[in-house]
Amino acid sequence: GLCALDLHLPFTGAGRLPLVMPSLPASVGALFSGCTGQKSGAAGGETSLRVVPQDRLFVSEPPPQWFGNDPNAQPGTSEAAGWTNGNWLKSRFHFSFAEYRDGPPSFGVLRVMNDDLVQPARGFGTHPHHDMEIITFVVDGRLTHKDSRGNEETLGRGSVQFMTAGTGIRHSEHNLDQRQHLRFIQSWILPRRSGLTPNYGSMVGDAVAAEARRDKWAHIVGDVASQSTAPVLINQDCNVFAIELRPDGVAPPLELGPQRQAYMLCVEGSVVTASGTSLTRHDAAELKGPMTLELASQGQGALLLLFEMAKTRHGGSDV
């Protein structure tokens, strides 16, 4: 997505919002009746989970000429038939990025999380990156990538594209479809050291990948320095898990150790925790171990991404 030229900005915004615990409806509690393990958080509470509501995210809609695009499609024209937003790009920033200068700077080694909606026949022209591990999860549509190392690939739903930007790489990202929007979640992870050799790879979102995340946590990204068997390996102690829950589906309990933390995004649908905390599409949550995360989907099901990493000294906003 966007290449921010001014990333490392001071955190001057407000702190995290406090969590107000609702009571757990009996109908929701029944979903967890077969679950094992302790409730999320310590001493029966959920003090280890803090919601990041979608209305706290920064919404960016830059002009199309910034990235080499044609003007936005005019309402009522044939070109606008497949558009789901008036501007070519609608991006939700979780952390300070580009023109967003007063948000939280990061969550541990997770430096950027942008939720990008790109309209048909639009995209990001060639731009540079360096010294970042970049992970892109395709939600809707098809993402076409080209880079300065000769890689070119188009990926659909459930696919993961990754780059070690290292000493420097240039790439473009486009939605070449004329009628369907593209949505993807792009995250930047700080590498354990700078000056790495640039690298590109992907995990195709095929039927095998879809089955792997159906009602269970699929380990899709791991640390290259570990014994991880995840299909995508990056240069940092950071694991990414994906799960797609059926309607009223229950996720297997996910354990976070005492020195671990996680940032979770509700990509689609809605979920409720065993303690009654709800997350809907675009909401996120900060998790701090030790804890056991238990979730159930609501309505039409849910898709979630979870980034797990070492706990930082001063909480979520400290790298």
C-alpha positions as CSV (number, residue, x, y, z in Angstrom):
1,G,0.0,0.0,0.0
2,L,1.0,3.6,0.7
3,C,4.7,4.2,1.2
4,A,5.0,6.6,4.1
5,L,8.0,8.9,3.9
6,D,7.6,10.1,7.5
7,L,6.9,7.0,9.6
8,H,8.6,7.4,12.9
9,L,6.5,10.1,14.4
10,P,6.0,10.9,18.1
11,F,2.8,9.6,19.8
12,T,0.8,12.6,21.0
13,G,-2.7,11.1,20.9
14,A,-4.8,9.8,23.7
15,G,-4.1,6.5,25.4
16,R,-6.0,3.3,24.8
17,L,-9.7,3.3,25.5
18,P,-10.8,1.5,28.7
19,L,-12.8,-1.7,28.3
20,V,-16.3,-1.7,29.8
21,M,-17.4,-5.3,30.4
22,P,-21.0,-6.2,29.4
23,S,-22.7,-9.2,31.0
24,L,-22.6,-12.4,29.0
25,P,-26.0,-13.4,27.6
26,A,-27.1,-16.9,28.3
27,S,-27.3,-17.7,24.6
28,V,-23.7,-16.7,24.0
29,G,-22.5,-18.6,27.1
30,A,-24.0,-21.7,25.7
31,L,-21.7,-21.5,22.7
32,F,-18.7,-21.9,25.0
33,S,-20.1,-24.8,27.1
34,G,-17.8,-27.3,25.3
35,C,-14.7,-25.2,25.6
36,T,-11.8,-26.1,27.9
37,G,-9.3,-23.8,29.5
38,Q,-9.6,-20.7,31.7
39,K,-11.6,-17.6,30.7
40,S,-9.8,-14.8,28.9
41,G,-7.7,-12.8,31.3
42,A,-6.9,-13.3,34.9
43,A,-9.0,-13.9,38.0
44,G,-12.2,-14.3,35.9
45,G,-11.9,-10.9,34.2
46,E,-10.7,-9.9,30.8
47,T,-8.2,-7.3,31.8
48,S,-5.8,-8.7,29.2
49,L,-7.9,-7.6,26.3
50,R,-8.4,-4.0,25.2
51,V,-10.7,-3.1,22.3
52,V,-9.6,-0.8,19.6
53,P,-12.9,0.3,18.1
54,Q,-13.1,1.1,14.4
55,D,-14.1,4.7,15.0
56,R,-10.7,5.3,16.6
57,L,-8.9,4.3,13.3
58,F,-7.8,7.0,10.9
59,V,-9.6,6.9,7.5
60,S,-7.5,8.2,4.6
61,E,-8.9,8.9,1.1
62,P,-6.0,10.4,-0.9
63,P,-6.5,11.9,-4.3
64,P,-6.0,9.5,-7.2
65,Q,-3.1,11.5,-8.8
66,W,-0.9,10.8,-5.8
67,F,-0.3,7.3,-7.1
68,G,-0.6,7.6,-10.8
69,N,-4.3,6.9,-11.1
70,D,-7.0,8.3,-13.5
71,P,-9.6,10.5,-11.9
72,N,-12.3,8.8,-9.8
73,A,-15.2,7.3,-11.8
74,Q,-18.2,9.7,-12.1
75,P,-21.4,8.5,-10.5
76,G,-23.9,7.1,-13.1
77,T,-21.3,6.2,-15.7
78,S,-20.5,2.7,-16.8
79,E,-17.1,2.9,-15.2
80,A,-18.7,3.5,-11.8
81,A,-20.9,0.4,-12.0
82,G,-18.5,-1.7,-9.9
83,W,-17.4,0.9,-7.5
84,T,-18.2,0.6,-3.8
85,N,-16.7,3.9,-2.6
86,G,-16.6,7.3,-4.2
87,N,-12.8,7.6,-4.0
88,W,-10.3,5.2,-5.6
89,L,-8.9,4.3,-2.1
90,K,-10.3,4.1,1.4
91,S,-7.6,3.1,3.9
92,R,-8.0,2.6,7.6
93,F,-4.8,3.2,9.5
94,H,-4.3,1.5,12.9
95,F,-1.0,3.4,13.6
96,S,0.6,6.7,12.7
97,F,1.3,6.6,8.9
98,A,1.5,9.2,6.1
99,E,-0.7,12.1,7.0
100,Y,-1.9,10.4,10.3
101,R,0.6,11.9,12.7
102,D,-1.0,11.7,16.2
103,G,-2.0,8.1,16.5
104,P,-0.2,5.3,18.3
105,P,3.2,4.6,16.7
106,S,3.1,0.8,16.8
107,F,2.1,-2.3,18.7
108,G,5.4,-4.0,19.6
109,V,7.1,-4.9,16.3
110,L,3.9,-4.3,14.4
111,R,4.6,-0.9,12.9
112,V,1.8,-0.6,10.3
113,M,-1.6,-2.1,9.8
114,N,-3.6,-0.6,6.9
115,D,-7.0,-1.9,5.8
116,D,-7.1,-0.9,2.1
117,L,-10.2,-0.8,-0.2
118,V,-9.1,-0.2,-3.8
119,Q,-11.7,0.4,-6.6
120,P,-11.6,-1.3,-10.0
121,A,-8.8,-0.5,-12.4
122,R,-6.9,1.5,-9.7
123,G,-3.8,0.9,-7.6
124,F,-0.5,2.1,-6.2
125,G,2.1,3.0,-8.8
126,T,5.8,1.9,-8.3
127,H,7.2,3.1,-5.0
128,P,10.1,2.1,-2.7
129,H,10.4,0.2,0.6
130,H,13.4,-0.7,2.8
131,D,14.1,-2.4,6.1
132,M,10.6,-3.7,6.7
133,E,8.9,-7.1,6.6
134,I,5.7,-6.5,4.7
135,I,2.8,-8.9,4.9
136,T,-0.4,-8.5,2.8
137,F,-3.5,-10.6,3.3
138,V,-6.0,-10.5,0.4
139,V,-9.6,-10.3,1.6
140,D,-11.7,-9.6,-1.6
141,G,-10.8,-9.3,-5.2
142,R,-7.3,-9.9,-6.8
143,L,-4.1,-8.1,-6.0
144,T,-1.4,-7.8,-8.8
145,H,2.1,-7.2,-7.6
146,K,5.2,-6.3,-9.7
147,D,8.6,-5.5,-8.3
148,S,12.1,-4.4,-9.2
149,R,13.5,-7.9,-8.8
150,G,11.3,-9.3,-11.6
151,N,8.5,-10.8,-9.5
152,E,5.0,-10.5,-10.8
153,E,2.0,-12.3,-9.4
154,T,-1.8,-11.9,-9.0
155,L,-3.3,-13.3,-5.8
156,G,-6.9,-13.8,-4.6
157,R,-8.9,-14.2,-1.3
158,G,-7.0,-15.8,1.5
159,S,-3.6,-15.3,-0.2
160,V,-0.6,-13.9,1.6
161,Q,2.1,-11.8,-0.2
162,F,5.3,-11.0,1.7
163,M,8.4,-9.0,1.1
164,T,11.7,-8.5,3.0
165,A,12.4,-5.0,1.8
166,G,15.9,-5.0,3.3
167,T,18.4,-2.9,1.4
168,G,15.7,-1.7,-0.9
169,I,12.9,-2.8,-3.3
170,R,10.5,-1.0,-5.6
171,H,7.0,-2.5,-6.4
172,S,3.5,-1.6,-7.5
173,E,0.2,-3.0,-6.4
174,H,-2.9,-2.9,-8.5
175,N,-6.5,-4.0,-8.9
176,L,-6.7,-4.8,-12.6
177,D,-10.3,-6.0,-12.5
178,Q,-12.7,-3.6,-14.2
179,R,-15.7,-4.4,-12.1
180,Q,-14.7,-5.6,-8.7
181,H,-13.1,-3.8,-5.8
182,L,-10.0,-5.1,-4.0
183,R,-9.6,-5.2,-0.2
184,F,-6.4,-6.2,1.5
185,I,-4.8,-5.9,5.0
186,Q,-1.2,-4.7,4.7
187,S,1.1,-4.9,7.8
188,W,4.7,-3.9,8.2
189,I,6.8,-5.7,10.8
190,L,10.1,-4.2,12.0
191,P,12.9,-6.7,11.1
192,R,15.3,-7.9,13.8
193,R,18.1,-6.2,11.9
194,S,18.5,-3.8,9.0
195,G,20.3,-4.3,5.7
196,L,18.8,-7.7,4.8
197,T,18.7,-9.0,1.2
198,P,15.4,-8.2,-0.4
199,N,13.1,-11.1,-0.9
200,Y,9.6,-11.8,-2.2
201,G,7.2,-14.7,-1.7
202,S,3.6,-15.7,-1.3
203,M,1.1,-18.3,0.0
204,V,-1.7,-18.9,-2.5
205,G,-5.2,-18.7,-1.0
206,D,-6.5,-22.0,-2.5
207,A,-9.0,-24.5,-1.2
208,V,-6.3,-26.0,1.0
209,A,-5.6,-22.7,2.6
210,A,-9.3,-22.0,3.1
211,E,-9.8,-25.4,4.8
212,A,-6.8,-24.8,7.1
213,R,-8.4,-21.7,8.6
214,R,-12.0,-23.0,8.7
215,D,-13.0,-23.0,12.4
216,K,-9.4,-23.3,13.5
217,W,-6.4,-21.0,13.9
218,A,-4.1,-21.4,10.8
219,H,-0.5,-20.4,11.4
220,I,0.2,-18.5,8.2
221,V,3.4,-16.5,9.1
222,G,6.3,-17.5,11.3
223,D,9.8,-16.6,12.3
224,V,12.6,-17.8,9.8
225,A,14.9,-18.2,12.8
226,S,12.6,-20.7,14.5
227,Q,11.5,-24.2,13.7
228,S,8.2,-22.8,12.3
229,T,6.5,-24.8,9.5
230,A,4.3,-21.8,8.6
231,P,4.1,-21.2,4.8
232,V,5.4,-17.7,5.1
233,L,8.6,-16.9,7.1
234,I,9.8,-13.4,8.1
235,N,12.8,-12.0,9.9
236,Q,11.2,-11.3,13.2
237,D,9.7,-13.1,16.2
238,C,6.2,-12.6,15.0
239,N,3.5,-15.1,14.2
240,V,0.3,-14.5,12.3
241,F,-2.8,-16.6,12.6
242,A,-6.0,-16.6,10.6
243,I,-9.3,-18.1,11.3
244,E,-12.6,-18.1,9.4
245,L,-15.6,-19.1,11.6
246,R,-18.9,-20.4,10.3
247,P,-22.1,-18.8,11.7
248,D,-22.2,-19.5,15.4
249,G,-18.8,-21.2,15.2
250,V,-16.5,-21.5,18.2
251,A,-12.7,-21.0,17.8
252,P,-10.3,-23.3,19.6
253,P,-8.8,-21.7,22.7
254,L,-5.7,-19.7,21.9
255,E,-3.0,-19.5,24.6
256,L,-0.8,-16.4,25.1
257,G,2.2,-16.9,27.3
258,P,3.2,-14.5,30.1
259,Q,5.8,-12.7,28.0
260,R,3.7,-12.6,24.8
261,Q,1.2,-10.2,23.4
262,A,-1.0,-10.0,20.3
263,Y,-2.9,-7.6,18.1
264,M,-6.1,-9.0,16.6
265,L,-8.3,-7.6,13.7
266,C,-11.8,-8.5,13.0
267,V,-11.6,-8.5,9.2
268,E,-15.2,-9.6,8.5
269,G,-18.3,-10.4,10.5
270,S,-18.5,-10.3,14.3
271,V,-17.3,-12.3,17.3
272,V,-17.9,-12.3,21.1
273,T,-15.4,-13.5,23.7
274,A,-16.3,-15.9,26.6
275,S,-16.6,-12.8,28.8
276,G,-19.0,-11.0,26.5
277,T,-16.7,-8.5,24.7
278,S,-17.8,-8.0,21.1
279,L,-15.8,-7.2,18.0
280,T,-17.3,-6.3,14.7
281,R,-15.8,-5.7,11.2
282,H,-12.9,-3.3,11.4
283,D,-12.6,-3.5,15.2
284,A,-9.3,-4.6,16.7
285,A,-8.1,-5.7,20.1
286,E,-4.8,-5.7,22.0
287,L,-4.1,-8.9,24.0
288,K,-1.6,-9.3,26.8
289,G,-0.5,-12.7,28.1
290,P,-0.8,-14.7,30.1
291,M,-4.4,-15.4,28.9
292,T,-6.6,-17.9,27.0
293,L,-8.5,-16.3,24.2
294,E,-11.9,-17.9,23.5
295,L,-14.2,-16.6,20.7
296,A,-17.5,-17.4,19.0
297,S,-18.8,-15.9,15.8
298,Q,-22.1,-14.2,15.5
299,G,-24.5,-13.7,12.6
300,Q,-22.9,-14.7,9.3
301,G,-19.6,-15.9,10.8
302,A,-16.3,-14.0,11.0
303,L,-12.7,-13.7,9.6
304,L,-9.9,-12.7,12.0
305,L,-6.2,-12.1,11.8
306,L,-4.0,-12.3,14.9
307,F,-0.4,-11.0,15.2
308,E,1.5,-12.7,18.1
309,M,4.8,-11.4,19.4
310,A,7.0,-10.8,22.4
311,K,5.5,-8.5,25.0
312,T,7.0,-5.0,25.1
313,R,8.1,-3.2,28.2
314,H,5.7,-0.3,28.3
315,G,2.6,-1.9,26.6
316,G,1.2,-1.7,23.1
317,S,2.6,1.6,22.0
318,D,6.2,0.8,22.8
319,V,8.5,-0.8,20.2
